[in-house]
Amino acid sequence: MADIAMVFHWGPQQMDAMDLAELMDWRERARERWELQHGARSKT
């Protein structure tokens, strides 16, 4: 949930109503947006 809050600037109230599947979907969107804006870091 921290990823979603950081990328989309959403608070707990916006995320509280979402079920787990929806949260996981938004988490993936947040990850993708972060990589587009900041570049993917290589895993070493």
C-alpha positions, -999 to +999 in steps of 0.1 A: +000+000+000+029+023+006+038+020-031+003+031-041+003+060-016+037+073-028+030+071-065-006+082-066-007+103-034-036+083-021-044+080+016-057+050+036-093+061+031-091+058-007-075+023-004-096+010+025-126+002+003-106-018-022-104-056-021-070-074-022-071-081-059-078-044-067-050-033-044-026-057-061-036-043-095-030-007-084+003-017-068+015-031-102+003+001-119+023+021-093+054+000-099+051+005-137+046+043-133+076+046-110+098+027-135+087+049-163+094+081-144+125+071-126+140+042-147+142+006-137+171-003-115+191-033-123+190-061-098+225-072-086 
